[in-house]
Amino acid sequence: MTSVAPSIMLFAAGFGTRMGALTKTCPKPLITVAGEALIDHTLKLTRGIPHTNIVANTHYLPDMMRDHLQPR
């Protein structure tokens, strides 16, 4: 029997202050590494986990995060 996680929580609310200028106008989860936003790398890791919902908490520049995640 395979168990299914009801939700997966992605913690994406930090200011990213240690990243300096990179996060001045972009939240840390949207910083591009190897051609992809950090949060997209994380979302790839969830593919092998049976789940019903993915939730991301946002705080800094939440509209940018919402717009990025909306299609997913």
C-alpha positions, 0 to 999 in steps of 0.5 A, a space after each residue: 500500500 502506498 501512502 499519500 502525503 496530504 500536502 507538501 510544504 515549501 518554505 519560501 518566505 525568507 528575505 534572502 538578505 545574505 544574497 545581497 543585490 540578487 534579492 533586492 528585487 527578486 525573492 530568493 526562491 526565484 533566483 536562477 541557478 543552472 537555468 532554473 529558479 531555486 523553487 523549481 529545483 525543489 519542485 522537481 524533488 517532490 515529483 517522486 512523492 505521492 501527494 495531493 497538494 503543494 503549499 508554499 509560504 511566501 512573504 517577501 514579494 509574494 506577488 512574484 512568487 504567486 505569479 511564478 507558481 500559479 501555472 503549476 
